[in-house]
């Protein structure tokens, strides 16, 4: 995988679209977990959301740069 992507002549790091995709995935998972009532059982829901995003981005990055 290239380290940079050229979009309309602008070089952006490959991790940026991956991060944006992970944000979308985290948003979908957040809605599902909220609807299922998982966050009501957690001590700090915002911290759980942040940890979920870190895990998703870390997994995607590890898969991308393996």
N, CA, C and O atoms as a CHARMM CRD file, in Angstrom:
* protein
*
  264
    1    1 UNK  N      0.83800  -1.17400   0.00000 PROA 1      0.00000
    2    1 UNK  CA     0.00000   0.00000   0.00000 PROA 1      0.00000
    3    1 UNK  C      0.88300   1.23700   0.00000 PROA 1      0.00000
    4    1 UNK  O      1.81000   1.33900   0.80300 PROA 1      0.00000
    5    2 UNK  N      0.60400   2.17300  -0.88900 PROA 2      0.00000
    6    2 UNK  CA     1.43100   3.37700  -0.91100 PROA 2      0.00000
    7    2 UNK  C      1.22500   4.20500   0.35300 PROA 2      0.00000
    8    2 UNK  O      0.15700   4.18200   0.96400 PROA 2      0.00000
    9    3 UNK  N      2.25600   4.92400   0.72500 PROA 3      0.00000
   10    3 UNK  CA     2.18700   5.75800   1.93600 PROA 3      0.00000
   11    3 UNK  C      1.36800   7.01800   1.70400 PROA 3      0.00000
   12    3 UNK  O      0.84700   7.60400   2.65200 PROA 3      0.00000
   13    4 UNK  N      1.25000   7.44100   0.43300 PROA 4      0.00000
   14    4 UNK  CA     0.50800   8.65300   0.12100 PROA 4      0.00000
   15    4 UNK  C     -0.39600   8.39200  -1.07200 PROA 4      0.00000
   16    4 UNK  O     -0.04900   7.61500  -1.96200 PROA 4      0.00000
   17    5 UNK  N     -1.54400   9.03500  -1.09200 PROA 5      0.00000
   18    5 UNK  CA    -2.46900   8.96100  -2.21300 PROA 5      0.00000
   19    5 UNK  C     -2.53800  10.32200  -2.87500 PROA 5      0.00000
   20    5 UNK  O     -2.48900  11.35700  -2.21100 PROA 5      0.00000
   21    6 UNK  N     -2.65500  10.30700  -4.20600 PROA 6      0.00000
   22    6 UNK  CA    -2.77800  11.55500  -4.93800 PROA 6      0.00000
   23    6 UNK  C     -4.23800  11.74800  -5.32000 PROA 6      0.00000
   24    6 UNK  O     -4.79400  10.98500  -6.11100 PROA 6      0.00000
   25    7 UNK  N     -4.84300  12.76500  -4.75600 PROA 7      0.00000
   26    7 UNK  CA    -6.22500  13.10500  -5.07500 PROA 7      0.00000
   27    7 UNK  C     -6.22400  14.51600  -5.62800 PROA 7      0.00000
   28    7 UNK  O     -5.94200  15.47400  -4.90900 PROA 7      0.00000
   29    8 UNK  N     -6.53900  14.63900  -6.89600 PROA 8      0.00000
   30    8 UNK  CA    -6.54100  15.91500  -7.61700 PROA 8      0.00000
   31    8 UNK  C     -5.19600  16.61500  -7.44600 PROA 8      0.00000
   32    8 UNK  O     -5.13800  17.83000  -7.26000 PROA 8      0.00000
   33    9 UNK  N     -4.13200  15.84800  -7.51100 PROA 9      0.00000
   34    9 UNK  CA    -2.80600  16.41700  -7.42200 PROA 9      0.00000
   35    9 UNK  C     -2.33800  16.73700  -6.01500 PROA 9      0.00000
   36    9 UNK  O     -1.23200  17.24300  -5.82500 PROA 9      0.00000
   37   10 UNK  N     -3.17300  16.44300  -5.03000 PROA 10     0.00000
   38   10 UNK  CA    -2.79700  16.71300  -3.63900 PROA 10     0.00000
   39   10 UNK  C     -2.44500  15.38700  -2.99000 PROA 10     0.00000
   40   10 UNK  O     -3.23400  14.44300  -3.00400 PROA 10     0.00000
   41   11 UNK  N     -1.25700  15.33000  -2.42400 PROA 11     0.00000
   42   11 UNK  CA    -0.83300  14.11200  -1.74600 PROA 11     0.00000
   43   11 UNK  C     -1.34700  14.11500  -0.31200 PROA 11     0.00000
   44   11 UNK  O     -1.09300  15.04100   0.45900 PROA 11     0.00000
   45   12 UNK  N     -2.06800  13.06600   0.02000 PROA 12     0.00000
   46   12 UNK  CA    -2.54900  12.92500   1.39500 PROA 12     0.00000
   47   12 UNK  C     -2.04100  11.59400   1.92500 PROA 12     0.00000
   48   12 UNK  O     -1.87600  10.64800   1.15500 PROA 12     0.00000
   49   13 UNK  N     -1.79200  11.50300   3.21800 PROA 13     0.00000
   50   13 UNK  CA    -1.35700  10.23500   3.77900 PROA 13     0.00000
   51   13 UNK  C     -2.45800   9.19100   3.66100 PROA 13     0.00000
   52   13 UNK  O     -3.64100   9.51200   3.77400 PROA 13     0.00000
   53   14 UNK  N     -2.06900   7.95600   3.43600 PROA 14     0.00000
   54   14 UNK  CA    -3.04700   6.87300   3.27600 PROA 14     0.00000
   55   14 UNK  C     -3.87100   6.66600   4.53400 PROA 14     0.00000
   56   14 UNK  O     -5.01500   6.21600   4.46700 PROA 14     0.00000
   57   15 UNK  N     -3.29800   6.98900   5.66500 PROA 15     0.00000
   58   15 UNK  CA    -3.98500   6.75900   6.92300 PROA 15     0.00000
   59   15 UNK  C     -5.21000   7.68000   7.07100 PROA 15     0.00000
   60   15 UNK  O     -6.12700   7.35600   7.82600 PROA 15     0.00000
   61   16 UNK  N     -5.23900   8.80700   6.37100 PROA 16     0.00000
   62   16 UNK  CA    -6.36600   9.73700   6.51400 PROA 16     0.00000
   63   16 UNK  C     -7.68400   9.13800   6.02900 PROA 16     0.00000
   64   16 UNK  O     -8.66200   9.19000   6.77500 PROA 16     0.00000
   65   17 UNK  N     -7.76900   8.56100   4.80400 PROA 17     0.00000
   66   17 UNK  CA    -9.04300   7.93200   4.42100 PROA 17     0.00000
   67   17 UNK  C     -9.37400   6.71900   5.27800 PROA 17     0.00000
   68   17 UNK  O    -10.54600   6.42200   5.51100 PROA 17     0.00000
   69   18 UNK  N     -8.34700   6.01800   5.74700 PROA 18     0.00000
   70   18 UNK  CA    -8.59100   4.88400   6.64200 PROA 18     0.00000
   71   18 UNK  C     -9.20300   5.37800   7.94800 PROA 18     0.00000
   72   18 UNK  O    -10.14000   4.76900   8.46500 PROA 18     0.00000
   73   19 UNK  N     -8.68500   6.46700   8.47700 PROA 19     0.00000
   74   19 UNK  CA    -9.21600   7.03200   9.71200 PROA 19     0.00000
   75   19 UNK  C    -10.64900   7.50300   9.52900 PROA 19     0.00000
   76   19 UNK  O    -11.48700   7.28900  10.40500 PROA 19     0.00000
   77   20 UNK  N    -10.94100   8.14300   8.39700 PROA 20     0.00000
   78   20 UNK  CA   -12.30600   8.60800   8.14600 PROA 20     0.00000
   79   20 UNK  C    -13.26900   7.42900   8.01600 PROA 20     0.00000
   80   20 UNK  O    -14.40000   7.49700   8.49800 PROA 20     0.00000
   81   21 UNK  N    -12.82800   6.35300   7.36900 PROA 21     0.00000
   82   21 UNK  CA   -13.65200   5.15000   7.28600 PROA 21     0.00000
   83   21 UNK  C    -13.89400   4.53700   8.65700 PROA 21     0.00000
   84   21 UNK  O    -14.98500   4.05000   8.95000 PROA 21     0.00000
   85   22 UNK  N    -12.86600   4.56900   9.48800 PROA 22     0.00000
   86   22 UNK  CA   -13.01300   4.03900  10.85300 PROA 22     0.00000
   87   22 UNK  C    -13.96600   4.89800  11.66900 PROA 22     0.00000
   88   22 UNK  O    -14.70600   4.38300  12.50800 PROA 22     0.00000
   89   23 UNK  N    -13.95200   6.20500  11.42800 PROA 23     0.00000
   90   23 UNK  CA   -14.90900   7.07100  12.12200 PROA 23     0.00000
   91   23 UNK  C    -16.34000   6.70600  11.74400 PROA 23     0.00000
   92   23 UNK  O    -17.22400   6.66000  12.59900 PROA 23     0.00000
   93   24 UNK  N    -16.56100   6.44700  10.46100 PROA 24     0.00000
   94   24 UNK  CA   -17.90100   6.03800  10.01800 PROA 24     0.00000
   95   24 UNK  C    -18.30000   4.71000  10.64600 PROA 24     0.00000
   96   24 UNK  O    -19.42800   4.55500  11.11300 PROA 24     0.00000
   97   25 UNK  N    -17.37800   3.75200  10.65700 PROA 25     0.00000
   98   25 UNK  CA   -17.65800   2.44700  11.26000 PROA 25     0.00000
   99   25 UNK  C    -17.93700   2.59100  12.75100 PROA 25     0.00000
  100   25 UNK  O    -18.83700   1.94000  13.28200 PROA 25     0.00000
  101   26 UNK  N    -17.16700   3.44400  13.42700 PROA 26     0.00000
  102   26 UNK  CA   -17.39000   3.64900  14.84900 PROA 26     0.00000
  103   26 UNK  C    -18.74500   4.30600  15.08900 PROA 26     0.00000
  104   26 UNK  O    -19.41500   3.99400  16.07300 PROA 26     0.00000
  105   27 UNK  N    -19.14900   5.19500  14.21700 PROA 27     0.00000
  106   27 UNK  CA   -20.46400   5.82600  14.34100 PROA 27     0.00000
  107   27 UNK  C    -21.59100   4.80800  14.22400 PROA 27     0.00000
  108   27 UNK  O    -22.56600   4.86000  14.97300 PROA 27     0.00000
  109   28 UNK  N    -21.45000   3.88600  13.28300 PROA 28     0.00000
  110   28 UNK  CA   -22.45700   2.83600  13.10900 PROA 28     0.00000
  111   28 UNK  C    -22.48800   1.92700  14.33500 PROA 28     0.00000
  112   28 UNK  O    -23.55800   1.60300  14.85000 PROA 28     0.00000
  113   29 UNK  N    -21.29100   1.51200  14.80400 PROA 29     0.00000
  114   29 UNK  CA   -21.23100   0.65800  15.98800 PROA 29     0.00000
  115   29 UNK  C    -21.76500   1.37900  17.22200 PROA 29     0.00000
  116   29 UNK  O    -22.39600   0.76100  18.08100 PROA 29     0.00000
  117   30 UNK  N    -21.51600   2.67100  17.31000 PROA 30     0.00000
  118   30 UNK  CA   -22.00800   3.45500  18.43800 PROA 30     0.00000
  119   30 UNK  C    -23.53200   3.46700  18.46100 PROA 30     0.00000
  120   30 UNK  O    -24.14300   3.31700  19.52000 PROA 30     0.00000
  121   31 UNK  N    -24.13400   3.64100  17.31300 PROA 31     0.00000
  122   31 UNK  CA   -25.60400   3.63000  17.25600 PROA 31     0.00000
  123   31 UNK  C    -26.15900   2.26400  17.62800 PROA 31     0.00000
  124   31 UNK  O    -27.15900   2.17000  18.34000 PROA 31     0.00000
  125   32 UNK  N    -25.52200   1.21900  17.15600 PROA 32     0.00000
  126   32 UNK  CA   -25.98900  -0.13800  17.47200 PROA 32     0.00000
  127   32 UNK  C    -25.85600  -0.41100  18.96800 PROA 32     0.00000
  128   32 UNK  O    -26.77500  -0.94400  19.59100 PROA 32     0.00000
  129   33 UNK  N    -24.70600  -0.04300  19.54400 PROA 33     0.00000
  130   33 UNK  CA   -24.48500  -0.29600  20.96700 PROA 33     0.00000
  131   33 UNK  C    -25.38300   0.58200  21.83800 PROA 33     0.00000
  132   33 UNK  O    -25.82400   0.15400  22.90500 PROA 33     0.00000
  133   34 UNK  N    -25.65400   1.80500  21.38800 PROA 34     0.00000
  134   34 UNK  CA   -26.57400   2.66500  22.12800 PROA 34     0.00000
  135   34 UNK  C    -27.98800   2.09600  22.08700 PROA 34     0.00000
  136   34 UNK  O    -28.68500   2.06900  23.10100 PROA 34     0.00000
  137   35 UNK  N    -28.39500   1.65200  20.93200 PROA 35     0.00000
  138   35 UNK  CA   -29.73700   1.07300  20.79500 PROA 35     0.00000
  139   35 UNK  C    -29.87000  -0.21300  21.61700 PROA 35     0.00000
  140   35 UNK  O    -30.94400  -0.51200  22.13800 PROA 35     0.00000
  141   36 UNK  N    -28.78000  -0.96800  21.73000 PROA 36     0.00000
  142   36 UNK  CA   -28.81100  -2.21100  22.50700 PROA 36     0.00000
  143   36 UNK  C    -28.70700  -1.95300  24.00400 PROA 36     0.00000
  144   36 UNK  O    -28.91200  -2.86900  24.80000 PROA 36     0.00000
  145   37 UNK  N    -28.38900  -0.71200  24.40600 PROA 37     0.00000
  146   37 UNK  CA   -28.32100  -0.38000  25.82400 PROA 37     0.00000
  147   37 UNK  C    -27.01600  -0.76500  26.49400 PROA 37     0.00000
  148   37 UNK  O    -26.96200  -0.88900  27.71700 PROA 37     0.00000
  149   38 UNK  N    -25.97600  -0.95500  25.72200 PROA 38     0.00000
  150   38 UNK  CA   -24.68600  -1.35800  26.28900 PROA 38     0.00000
  151   38 UNK  C    -24.06400  -0.22000  27.08600 PROA 38     0.00000
  152   38 UNK  O    -23.44800  -0.46000  28.12400 PROA 38     0.00000
  153   39 UNK  N    -24.21500   1.00200  26.62100 PROA 39     0.00000
  154   39 UNK  CA   -23.56600   2.12900  27.28000 PROA 39     0.00000
  155   39 UNK  C    -24.18300   2.44400  28.64200 PROA 39     0.00000
  156   39 UNK  O    -23.52900   3.09000  29.46000 PROA 39     0.00000
  157   40 UNK  N    -25.38200   2.02600  28.91000 PROA 40     0.00000
  158   40 UNK  CA   -25.98900   2.26200  30.22100 PROA 40     0.00000
  159   40 UNK  C    -25.32100   1.42300  31.29800 PROA 40     0.00000
  160   40 UNK  O    -25.39500   1.75600  32.48100 PROA 40     0.00000
  161   41 UNK  N    -24.67600   0.34800  30.90000 PROA 41     0.00000
  162   41 UNK  CA   -24.03200  -0.54700  31.86700 PROA 41     0.00000
  163   41 UNK  C    -22.57000  -0.20200  32.12200 PROA 41     0.00000
  164   41 UNK  O    -21.93600  -0.80300  32.99000 PROA 41     0.00000
  165   42 UNK  N    -22.03300   0.75400  31.38200 PROA 42     0.00000
  166   42 UNK  CA   -20.62000   1.09000  31.50100 PROA 42     0.00000
  167   42 UNK  C    -20.42300   2.25300  32.46100 PROA 42     0.00000
  168   42 UNK  O    -21.29400   3.10800  32.61800 PROA 42     0.00000
  169   43 UNK  N    -19.25800   2.26500  33.09800 PROA 43     0.00000
  170   43 UNK  CA   -18.94900   3.32200  34.04500 PROA 43     0.00000
  171   43 UNK  C    -18.77900   4.67000  33.33600 PROA 43     0.00000
  172   43 UNK  O    -19.30800   5.68500  33.78800 PROA 43     0.00000
  173   44 UNK  N    -18.04100   4.67100  32.22900 PROA 44     0.00000
  174   44 UNK  CA   -17.74500   5.91700  31.52200 PROA 44     0.00000
  175   44 UNK  C    -17.97900   5.69000  30.02700 PROA 44     0.00000
  176   44 UNK  O    -17.06200   5.24900  29.33500 PROA 44     0.00000
  177   45 UNK  N    -19.16500   5.97400  29.51100 PROA 45     0.00000
  178   45 UNK  CA   -19.47300   5.68500  28.10700 PROA 45     0.00000
  179   45 UNK  C    -18.56300   6.41000  27.11400 PROA 45     0.00000
  180   45 UNK  O    -18.20900   5.85000  26.07700 PROA 45     0.00000
  181   46 UNK  N    -18.18400   7.65000  27.42400 PROA 46     0.00000
  182   46 UNK  CA   -17.31700   8.38000  26.48300 PROA 46     0.00000
  183   46 UNK  C    -15.95500   7.70800  26.36500 PROA 46     0.00000
  184   46 UNK  O    -15.37900   7.64900  25.27800 PROA 46     0.00000
  185   47 UNK  N    -15.44200   7.20500  27.48000 PROA 47     0.00000
  186   47 UNK  CA   -14.16600   6.50700  27.45400 PROA 47     0.00000
  187   47 UNK  C    -14.27300   5.20300  26.66600 PROA 47     0.00000
  188   47 UNK  O    -13.34300   4.82500  25.95400 PROA 47     0.00000
  189   48 UNK  N    -15.39700   4.52500  26.79300 PROA 48     0.00000
  190   48 UNK  CA   -15.61300   3.29000  26.03100 PROA 48     0.00000
  191   48 UNK  C    -15.68400   3.59400  24.53300 PROA 48     0.00000
  192   48 UNK  O    -15.17500   2.83100  23.71200 PROA 48     0.00000
  193   49 UNK  N    -16.31700   4.70800  24.18900 PROA 49     0.00000
  194   49 UNK  CA   -16.37500   5.10400  22.76800 PROA 49     0.00000
  195   49 UNK  C    -14.98000   5.40000  22.22500 PROA 49     0.00000
  196   49 UNK  O    -14.64100   4.98900  21.11600 PROA 49     0.00000
  197   50 UNK  N    -14.17700   6.11000  23.00400 PROA 50     0.00000
  198   50 UNK  CA   -12.81200   6.41700  22.57900 PROA 50     0.00000
  199   50 UNK  C    -11.99400   5.13800  22.41900 PROA 50     0.00000
  200   50 UNK  O    -11.24700   4.99700  21.45100 PROA 50     0.00000
  201   51 UNK  N    -12.12900   4.21300  23.35600 PROA 51     0.00000
  202   51 UNK  CA   -11.39100   2.94300  23.27400 PROA 51     0.00000
  203   51 UNK  C    -11.83600   2.13900  22.05200 PROA 51     0.00000
  204   51 UNK  O    -11.01600   1.50300  21.39000 PROA 51     0.00000
  205   52 UNK  N    -13.11400   2.17100  21.76300 PROA 52     0.00000
  206   52 UNK  CA   -13.61500   1.47500  20.58700 PROA 52     0.00000
  207   52 UNK  C    -13.00600   2.05600  19.31500 PROA 52     0.00000
  208   52 UNK  O    -12.60400   1.31600  18.41700 PROA 52     0.00000
  209   53 UNK  N    -12.93900   3.38300  19.24400 PROA 53     0.00000
  210   53 UNK  CA   -12.33900   4.02500  18.06600 PROA 53     0.00000
  211   53 UNK  C    -10.85800   3.69700  17.95800 PROA 53     0.00000
  212   53 UNK  O    -10.37000   3.42400  16.86100 PROA 53     0.00000
  213   54 UNK  N    -10.14100   3.71700  19.05900 PROA 54     0.00000
  214   54 UNK  CA    -8.70300   3.39800  19.03600 PROA 54     0.00000
  215   54 UNK  C     -8.48900   1.96300  18.56900 PROA 54     0.00000
  216   54 UNK  O     -7.57700   1.68800  17.78900 PROA 54     0.00000
  217   55 UNK  N     -9.32700   1.05500  19.04300 PROA 55     0.00000
  218   55 UNK  CA    -9.19100  -0.34600  18.62300 PROA 55     0.00000
  219   55 UNK  C     -9.48000  -0.51600  17.13300 PROA 55     0.00000
  220   55 UNK  O     -8.78100  -1.26000  16.44600 PROA 55     0.00000
  221   56 UNK  N    -10.49400   0.16000  16.64100 PROA 56     0.00000
  222   56 UNK  CA   -10.84300   0.04600  15.22300 PROA 56     0.00000
  223   56 UNK  C     -9.72900   0.62800  14.35200 PROA 56     0.00000
  224   56 UNK  O     -9.32100   0.00700  13.37000 PROA 56     0.00000
  225   57 UNK  N     -9.23900   1.80600  14.70500 PROA 57     0.00000
  226   57 UNK  CA    -8.17000   2.43900  13.92100 PROA 57     0.00000
  227   57 UNK  C     -6.88300   1.61100  14.00700 PROA 57     0.00000
  228   57 UNK  O     -6.18900   1.43200  13.00600 PROA 57     0.00000
  229   58 UNK  N     -6.57400   1.11300  15.19100 PROA 58     0.00000
  230   58 UNK  CA    -5.37700   0.28700  15.33600 PROA 58     0.00000
  231   58 UNK  C     -5.46200  -0.99200  14.52400 PROA 58     0.00000
  232   58 UNK  O     -4.48700  -1.39400  13.88900 PROA 58     0.00000
  233   59 UNK  N     -6.61700  -1.63100  14.54200 PROA 59     0.00000
  234   59 UNK  CA    -6.79900  -2.84500  13.75100 PROA 59     0.00000
  235   59 UNK  C     -6.72200  -2.58700  12.26100 PROA 59     0.00000
  236   59 UNK  O     -6.11400  -3.36000  11.52200 PROA 59     0.00000
  237   60 UNK  N     -7.33700  -1.50300  11.81900 PROA 60     0.00000
  238   60 UNK  CA    -7.30100  -1.17600  10.39000 PROA 60     0.00000
  239   60 UNK  C     -5.88900  -0.81700   9.94700 PROA 60     0.00000
  240   60 UNK  O     -5.46000  -1.19900   8.85900 PROA 60     0.00000
  241   61 UNK  N     -5.17900  -0.09600  10.77400 PROA 61     0.00000
  242   61 UNK  CA    -3.80900   0.28300  10.43900 PROA 61     0.00000
  243   61 UNK  C     -2.88600  -0.93500  10.41000 PROA 61     0.00000
  244   61 UNK  O     -2.04100  -1.05900   9.52400 PROA 61     0.00000
  245   62 UNK  N     -3.05100  -1.81800  11.36700 PROA 62     0.00000
  246   62 UNK  CA    -2.23600  -3.04000  11.38400 PROA 62     0.00000
  247   62 UNK  C     -2.53600  -3.90600  10.16800 PROA 62     0.00000
  248   62 UNK  O     -1.62800  -4.49400   9.58000 PROA 62     0.00000
  249   63 UNK  N     -3.79900  -3.98500   9.79600 PROA 63     0.00000
  250   63 UNK  CA    -4.16300  -4.75400   8.60400 PROA 63     0.00000
  251   63 UNK  C     -3.62100  -4.10100   7.34000 PROA 63     0.00000
  252   63 UNK  O     -3.19400  -4.79500   6.41800 PROA 63     0.00000
  253   64 UNK  N     -3.63500  -2.77400   7.29200 PROA 64     0.00000
  254   64 UNK  CA    -3.19000  -2.04900   6.10600 PROA 64     0.00000
  255   64 UNK  C     -1.68200  -2.15200   5.90900 PROA 64     0.00000
  256   64 UNK  O     -1.22100  -2.35800   4.78700 PROA 64     0.00000
  257   65 UNK  N     -0.91200  -2.01200   6.97600 PROA 65     0.00000
  258   65 UNK  CA     0.54100  -1.97100   6.87300 PROA 65     0.00000
  259   65 UNK  C      1.19400  -3.27700   7.31000 PROA 65     0.00000
  260   65 UNK  O      2.31200  -3.25700   7.82400 PROA 65     0.00000
  261   66 UNK  N      0.53400  -4.39200   7.12200 PROA 66     0.00000
  262   66 UNK  CA     1.14300  -5.66900   7.50900 PROA 66     0.00000
  263   66 UNK  C      2.23300  -6.05900   6.55700 PROA 66     0.00000
  264   66 UNK  O      2.85700  -7.10700   6.72800 PROA 66     0.00000
